[in-house]
Amino acid sequence: MSQHPEEGESSVNDETRAIEEVINAFMYYGKFGTEKILKTIQQMKLFSSSIDMISFFRNYPQDFQILVVNKNKEFVESMKQRIEHNHSILKMIANSASGMIGENHTKAFRIHQARRPTGEFLSKVLSTIRQICREWSSEGLPEREATFKPIIEELNSIFPTETERHNIRILVPGCGLGRLAHDLIEQGYTVQGNEFSYFMLFTSFFILNCCKEVDTFFEKPRVNFLFQVDQFTIYPYLFDKSNCWKSEDRLRGVTFPDKTLISSVTNRPNSFSMCAGDFLEIVKDTQFDAIVTAWFIDTANDIFKYIDAIYDALPENGIWINVGPLTWHFEDIAGEMSIELPYSDIMLRIRQKGFEIVSEKEIDSKYTVNRLSMLQNQFNCAYFYARKGGQKPQ
């Protein structure tokens, strides 16, 4: 990695390097997209110049030849425009992160040298785009209704007096792009989100802080701290070649954010904060009235440590609500410890620890799916509501 002349090796810490890797991945998207459509362009050149291809296509009607060549030309051009648009959004996300991490962001840009990221990091960029759809667009509403809504309804039934909810402190670890945390704020709770991934942190910061509405009523336009509904468009399905009904489906755009946040930040006694870092470190020596783990507990190397940490961070009668599958994140990663238990063993340990399981059910939910795809993967998620103190710890 190249360095800024004034930036010595010793002055660049591990955090700055980690931030630079994420920035590089965001910034590489445009080139990655170009690589993805290059094969299509090359094929089109073959159609027009290769004797073998010409011979091949002579076996088909001329209208089919026109369909393949001309339609693909139009499609590739549309793809290029949308890739450039997505790239501009991702650059805004990467640049806006300076407001969150300050000096480390500046240092990361100083040492940045454009290069091809690892396959893992490119995959994270693409999944971040899909996560925007899931959490902050109308496209993701069915998924949020399936697993976020039951949590909110459960908490509201436990704390029915809205004017007193600001006294209830809720932790949402692995909060992703912050939608569940935001929706809990709207219900009146004081919420702390926790997230480890810089991909998620940068993007949530952009959505929660940079979707501003310009007020043109005044002679000199000024930025109001209001969130503008559907301010941005992103194209999440450009590279979904498999299980595609129509090429046009891949070009479909999704707008975000899908709601105004003005009601959640004005004249409210409750507060919202985001804490970056490892959940097990963040939760030490702190206490919350409720902890909500949505699509989170399977991120554990050691699920026993998660259970212990949640127990320690709750007061007597404190609430733990969980929803999600058990797709163990470290299961196939070389060099990583991973304890992969079935759900029944996890619930046995939760009871042994001293939790009372108040309610338990299964919830069907999809996750970042393309609703127009032939493939519609669905999880059968575990949902439970537990209280600390119902059992004697073992």
C-alpha positions as CSV (number, residue, x, y, z in Angstrom):
1,M,0.0,0.0,0.0
2,S,1.4,3.4,-0.9
3,Q,1.7,6.1,1.7
4,H,1.4,9.8,1.7
5,P,4.8,11.3,1.9
6,E,4.1,12.8,5.3
7,E,2.5,9.7,6.6
8,G,5.1,7.4,8.1
9,E,4.5,3.7,8.5
10,S,4.4,3.9,12.3
11,S,1.8,6.7,12.4
12,V,-0.8,4.6,10.6
13,N,-2.7,2.4,13.1
14,D,-4.7,-0.8,12.5
15,E,-8.0,1.1,12.6
16,T,-6.9,3.5,9.9
17,R,-5.8,0.6,7.7
18,A,-9.2,-1.1,8.3
19,I,-11.0,2.1,7.3
20,E,-8.9,2.4,4.2
21,E,-9.8,-1.1,3.1
22,V,-13.5,-0.3,3.4
23,I,-13.1,3.0,1.5
24,N,-11.2,1.2,-1.2
25,A,-13.9,-1.3,-1.6
26,F,-16.6,1.3,-1.9
27,M,-14.5,3.3,-4.4
28,Y,-13.7,0.2,-6.5
29,Y,-17.4,-0.5,-7.3
30,G,-17.4,1.4,-10.6
31,K,-14.5,-0.6,-11.9
32,F,-16.0,-3.8,-10.6
33,G,-19.2,-3.0,-12.4
34,T,-17.2,-2.4,-15.6
35,E,-15.5,-5.7,-15.2
36,K,-18.9,-7.4,-14.8
37,I,-20.3,-6.1,-18.1
38,L,-17.0,-6.5,-20.1
39,K,-17.8,-10.1,-21.0
40,T,-21.1,-9.0,-22.5
41,I,-19.4,-6.3,-24.6
42,Q,-16.8,-8.8,-25.7
43,Q,-19.5,-11.2,-26.8
44,M,-21.2,-8.4,-28.7
45,K,-17.9,-7.8,-30.6
46,L,-17.7,-11.4,-31.4
47,F,-21.2,-11.3,-32.8
48,S,-20.2,-8.7,-35.3
49,S,-16.7,-9.8,-36.2
50,S,-16.2,-13.5,-35.6
51,I,-16.6,-15.8,-38.6
52,D,-17.6,-18.6,-36.3
53,M,-20.3,-16.5,-34.6
54,I,-21.6,-15.2,-37.9
55,S,-21.8,-18.8,-39.1
56,F,-23.5,-19.7,-35.9
57,F,-26.1,-17.0,-36.1
58,R,-26.9,-17.7,-39.8
59,N,-28.8,-20.7,-38.4
60,Y,-31.2,-18.4,-36.7
61,P,-33.8,-15.9,-38.1
62,Q,-32.6,-12.4,-38.7
63,D,-35.0,-10.9,-36.2
64,F,-33.4,-13.1,-33.5
65,Q,-30.0,-11.8,-34.5
66,I,-31.3,-8.2,-34.2
67,L,-32.8,-9.0,-30.9
68,V,-29.6,-10.4,-29.5
69,V,-27.2,-7.7,-30.7
70,N,-29.4,-4.6,-30.6
71,K,-31.1,-5.3,-27.3
72,N,-27.9,-6.2,-25.6
73,K,-26.4,-2.9,-26.8
74,E,-29.2,-1.0,-25.2
75,F,-29.0,-3.1,-22.0
76,V,-25.3,-2.7,-21.6
77,E,-25.7,1.1,-22.0
78,S,-28.4,1.1,-19.3
79,M,-26.2,-1.0,-17.1
80,K,-23.3,1.4,-17.5
81,Q,-25.4,4.4,-16.5
82,R,-26.7,2.6,-13.4
83,I,-23.3,1.3,-12.3
84,E,-22.0,4.9,-12.5
85,H,-25.0,6.1,-10.5
86,N,-24.4,3.4,-7.8
87,H,-20.8,4.3,-7.8
88,S,-21.7,8.0,-7.1
89,I,-23.9,7.0,-4.1
90,L,-21.1,4.7,-2.7
91,K,-18.6,7.6,-3.0
92,M,-20.9,9.9,-1.1
93,I,-21.2,7.2,1.6
94,A,-17.4,6.8,1.8
95,N,-16.8,10.6,1.9
96,S,-19.5,11.4,4.4
97,A,-17.9,9.0,6.9
98,S,-15.4,11.8,7.8
99,G,-18.2,13.3,9.9
100,M,-18.2,10.1,12.0
101,I,-14.5,9.1,12.3
102,G,-12.7,12.4,11.7
103,E,-8.9,12.2,11.6
104,N,-8.7,8.5,10.9
105,H,-10.9,9.1,7.8
106,T,-8.4,11.8,6.6
107,K,-5.5,9.5,7.2
108,A,-7.2,6.6,5.4
109,F,-7.6,8.8,2.3
110,R,-4.0,9.9,2.5
111,I,-2.7,6.3,2.4
112,H,-5.3,5.1,-0.1
113,Q,-4.2,3.5,-3.3
114,A,-6.9,2.2,-5.7
115,R,-6.6,-1.5,-6.1
116,R,-8.9,-4.5,-6.5
117,P,-10.3,-5.5,-3.1
118,T,-10.6,-9.1,-1.9
119,G,-13.7,-11.0,-3.0
120,E,-15.0,-10.8,0.6
121,F,-14.9,-7.0,0.6
122,L,-16.5,-6.8,-2.9
123,S,-19.2,-9.1,-1.6
124,K,-19.7,-6.8,1.4
125,V,-20.2,-3.8,-0.9
126,L,-22.9,-5.6,-2.8
127,S,-24.6,-6.8,0.4
128,T,-24.5,-3.3,1.8
129,I,-26.5,-2.1,-1.3
130,R,-29.0,-4.9,-0.6
131,Q,-29.2,-3.9,3.0
132,I,-30.2,-0.4,2.1
133,C,-33.2,-1.9,0.3
134,R,-34.0,-4.1,3.3
135,E,-33.9,-1.5,6.0
136,W,-34.6,1.9,4.3
137,S,-36.9,1.3,1.3
138,S,-40.4,0.3,0.7
139,E,-39.0,-2.8,-1.1
140,G,-37.8,-4.1,2.3
141,L,-41.1,-3.5,4.1
142,P,-42.3,-7.2,4.1
143,E,-39.0,-8.3,5.7
144,R,-39.2,-5.6,8.3
145,E,-42.8,-6.4,9.0
146,A,-41.9,-10.1,9.5
147,T,-39.2,-9.7,12.1
148,F,-38.9,-6.1,13.3
149,K,-42.6,-5.5,13.9
150,P,-43.1,-8.3,16.4
151,I,-40.2,-7.0,18.5
152,I,-41.7,-3.5,18.6
153,E,-45.2,-4.8,19.4
154,E,-43.8,-7.0,22.2
155,L,-42.0,-4.1,23.8
156,N,-45.0,-1.8,23.5
157,S,-47.1,-4.4,25.2
158,I,-44.6,-4.6,28.0
159,F,-44.3,-0.8,28.3
160,P,-47.7,0.5,27.3
161,T,-47.3,4.0,28.6
162,E,-45.6,5.9,25.8
163,T,-44.8,9.0,27.9
164,E,-42.6,6.9,30.2
165,R,-40.7,4.9,27.5
166,H,-37.9,7.4,27.4
167,N,-36.7,5.9,30.7
168,I,-36.4,2.5,29.1
169,R,-32.8,2.0,27.7
170,I,-32.6,-0.5,24.9
171,L,-29.5,-1.9,23.3
172,V,-29.6,-3.1,19.7
173,P,-26.4,-5.0,18.9
174,G,-25.6,-5.7,15.3
175,C,-28.0,-3.0,14.3
176,G,-26.9,-2.9,10.7
177,L,-28.1,0.3,9.1
178,G,-30.1,1.4,12.2
179,R,-33.7,0.9,11.0
180,L,-34.9,-1.2,14.0
181,A,-33.1,1.2,16.4
182,H,-34.7,4.2,14.6
183,D,-38.2,2.6,14.8
184,L,-37.8,2.0,18.5
185,I,-36.8,5.7,19.0
186,E,-40.1,6.6,17.2
187,Q,-41.9,4.5,19.8
188,G,-40.4,6.7,22.6
189,Y,-37.5,4.5,23.9
190,T,-34.0,5.6,24.5
191,V,-31.8,3.4,22.2
192,Q,-28.2,2.6,21.7
193,G,-27.2,0.9,18.5
194,N,-24.1,-1.2,18.3
195,E,-22.4,-2.2,15.1
196,F,-19.0,-3.7,14.2
197,S,-18.9,-3.5,10.4
198,Y,-17.5,-0.3,8.9
199,F,-19.6,-1.0,5.8
200,M,-22.7,-0.8,8.0
201,L,-21.5,2.1,10.1
202,F,-20.5,4.3,7.1
203,T,-23.8,3.7,5.4
204,S,-26.0,4.2,8.4
205,F,-24.2,7.4,9.1
206,F,-24.9,8.6,5.6
207,I,-28.6,7.7,5.8
208,L,-29.2,9.1,9.3
209,N,-27.2,12.3,8.8
210,C,-26.9,13.2,5.1
211,C,-30.4,12.8,3.8
212,K,-31.1,16.5,4.3
213,E,-33.8,18.6,2.7
214,V,-32.9,22.0,1.2
215,D,-35.4,24.7,2.1
216,T,-35.8,27.0,-0.9
217,F,-38.3,29.3,0.7
218,F,-35.6,31.7,1.9
219,E,-33.7,34.0,-0.4
220,K,-30.5,32.0,0.4
221,P,-31.4,28.3,0.4
222,R,-30.5,26.6,3.7
223,V,-30.3,23.0,4.8
224,N,-33.0,21.9,7.2
225,F,-32.2,19.0,9.4
226,L,-35.2,17.1,8.0
227,F,-35.1,13.8,6.3
228,Q,-36.4,13.8,2.7
229,V,-38.4,10.7,1.8
230,D,-37.1,8.8,-1.3
231,Q,-34.2,11.3,-1.8
232,F,-31.9,8.8,-3.4
233,T,-32.1,5.9,-5.8
234,I,-30.0,2.8,-5.9
235,Y,-29.9,-0.1,-8.3
236,P,-29.3,-3.3,-6.2
237,Y,-30.0,-6.0,-8.8
238,L,-27.7,-5.2,-11.7
239,F,-25.6,-8.3,-11.3
240,D,-28.4,-10.8,-10.7
241,K,-28.0,-12.8,-13.9
242,S,-29.3,-16.1,-12.4
243,N,-33.0,-16.7,-11.8
244,C,-33.9,-13.6,-13.8
245,W,-37.3,-13.4,-15.5
246,K,-36.5,-10.3,-17.6
247,S,-33.4,-8.3,-18.3
248,E,-35.3,-5.2,-17.3
249,D,-35.8,-6.6,-13.8
250,R,-32.1,-6.2,-13.2
251,L,-32.3,-2.4,-14.1
252,R,-35.0,-1.8,-11.5
253,G,-34.2,1.1,-9.0
254,V,-35.1,1.4,-5.4
255,T,-35.5,4.7,-3.6
256,F,-34.5,5.5,0.0
257,P,-35.0,6.5,2.7
258,D,-38.7,5.5,2.7
259,K,-39.8,7.7,5.6
260,T,-39.2,11.0,7.2
261,L,-37.3,11.0,10.5
262,I,-38.5,14.4,11.6
263,S,-40.9,13.0,14.1
264,S,-38.1,11.0,15.8
265,V,-35.7,13.9,16.5
266,T,-37.9,16.8,17.4
267,N,-39.2,17.6,21.0
268,R,-38.5,14.1,22.3
269,P,-37.1,13.3,25.8
270,N,-35.6,10.0,24.5
271,S,-32.2,9.8,22.8
272,F,-30.3,7.7,20.3
273,S,-26.7,6.8,20.1
274,M,-24.5,4.6,18.0
275,C,-21.5,2.7,19.4
276,A,-19.0,1.2,17.1
277,G,-17.1,-1.9,18.1
278,D,-17.2,-5.5,19.3
279,F,-20.4,-6.3,21.1
280,L,-18.6,-8.2,23.9
281,E,-16.4,-5.1,24.6
282,I,-19.1,-2.5,24.3
283,V,-21.5,-4.3,26.7
284,K,-19.0,-4.6,29.5
285,D,-19.9,-2.7,32.7
286,T,-23.1,-1.3,31.2
287,Q,-26.7,-2.0,31.8
288,F,-29.9,-1.8,29.8
289,D,-33.5,-2.4,30.5
290,A,-33.9,-4.5,27.4
291,I,-31.6,-6.0,24.8
292,V,-32.9,-6.8,21.3
293,T,-30.9,-9.2,19.1
294,A,-32.4,-9.3,15.6
295,W,-30.5,-11.5,13.1
296,F,-27.5,-11.3,15.5
297,I,-26.7,-14.2,17.8
298,D,-25.3,-16.3,15.0
299,T,-22.5,-13.8,14.6
300,A,-20.9,-15.2,17.7
301,N,-17.7,-17.2,17.7
302,D,-18.8,-18.5,21.1
303,I,-22.6,-18.2,21.8
304,F,-22.0,-18.9,25.5
305,K,-20.1,-15.6,25.8
306,Y,-23.0,-13.7,24.1
307,I,-25.5,-15.3,26.6
308,D,-23.3,-14.4,29.5
309,A,-22.8,-10.8,28.3
310,I,-26.5,-10.3,27.8
311,Y,-27.3,-11.7,31.2
312,D,-24.7,-9.4,32.9
313,A,-26.0,-6.3,31.1
314,L,-29.6,-6.7,32.2
315,P,-31.0,-5.9,35.6
316,E,-33.3,-8.2,37.5
317,N,-36.4,-8.7,35.3
318,G,-34.5,-7.2,32.3
319,I,-35.8,-8.2,28.9
320,W,-34.1,-10.0,26.1
321,I,-36.0,-10.3,22.8
322,N,-34.4,-12.3,19.9
323,V,-35.3,-13.1,16.4
324,G,-33.4,-14.7,13.6
325,P,-31.9,-17.9,12.1
326,L,-28.7,-19.7,13.1
327,T,-26.5,-19.2,10.1
328,W,-23.2,-19.4,12.0
329,H,-21.0,-16.7,10.5
330,F,-17.6,-18.3,11.4
331,E,-18.5,-21.9,10.6
332,D,-16.3,-22.3,7.5
333,I,-13.7,-19.6,8.2
334,A,-10.2,-21.1,8.6
335,G,-8.5,-20.1,11.9
336,E,-11.6,-18.9,13.6
337,M,-13.1,-20.7,16.6
338,S,-16.8,-21.3,16.1
339,I,-19.2,-23.0,18.4
340,E,-22.3,-24.1,16.3
341,L,-25.1,-25.3,18.5
342,P,-28.6,-26.3,17.6
343,Y,-31.4,-24.0,18.8
344,S,-32.5,-26.5,21.5
345,D,-29.1,-26.5,23.1
346,I,-29.0,-22.7,23.0
347,M,-32.3,-22.4,24.8
348,L,-31.2,-25.0,27.4
349,R,-28.2,-22.8,28.2
350,I,-30.3,-19.6,28.3
351,R,-32.6,-21.2,30.9
352,Q,-29.7,-22.6,32.8
353,K,-28.2,-19.1,32.9
354,G,-31.2,-17.8,34.8
355,F,-33.7,-16.5,32.1
356,E,-37.3,-17.3,32.0
357,I,-38.7,-17.8,28.5
358,V,-41.9,-15.9,28.5
359,S,-42.9,-16.6,24.9
360,E,-41.4,-18.5,21.9
361,K,-42.4,-19.0,18.3
362,E,-41.3,-19.4,14.8
363,I,-41.4,-16.6,12.2
364,D,-41.0,-17.1,8.4
365,S,-38.9,-14.3,6.8
366,K,-36.8,-13.6,3.8
367,Y,-33.6,-11.6,3.9
368,T,-32.5,-9.1,1.3
369,V,-34.3,-11.0,-1.5
370,N,-35.0,-9.7,-5.0
371,R,-38.8,-10.0,-5.0
372,L,-38.8,-10.3,-8.8
373,S,-36.3,-13.2,-8.9
374,M,-37.1,-16.8,-9.5
375,L,-35.2,-17.6,-6.3
376,Q,-36.9,-16.6,-3.0
377,N,-34.9,-18.0,-0.1
378,Q,-36.8,-18.0,3.2
379,F,-35.7,-18.5,6.8
380,N,-37.8,-20.1,9.6
381,C,-36.6,-17.7,12.3
382,A,-36.5,-18.4,16.1
383,Y,-38.3,-15.7,18.1
384,F,-38.3,-15.6,21.9
385,Y,-39.0,-13.2,24.7
386,A,-37.0,-13.9,27.9
387,R,-36.8,-12.2,31.3
388,K,-33.7,-12.3,33.6
389,G,-34.4,-13.8,37.0
390,G,-37.1,-16.4,36.2
391,Q,-34.6,-19.2,36.9
392,K,-31.8,-19.6,39.4
393,P,-28.4,-19.4,37.5
394,Q,-26.5,-22.6,37.1
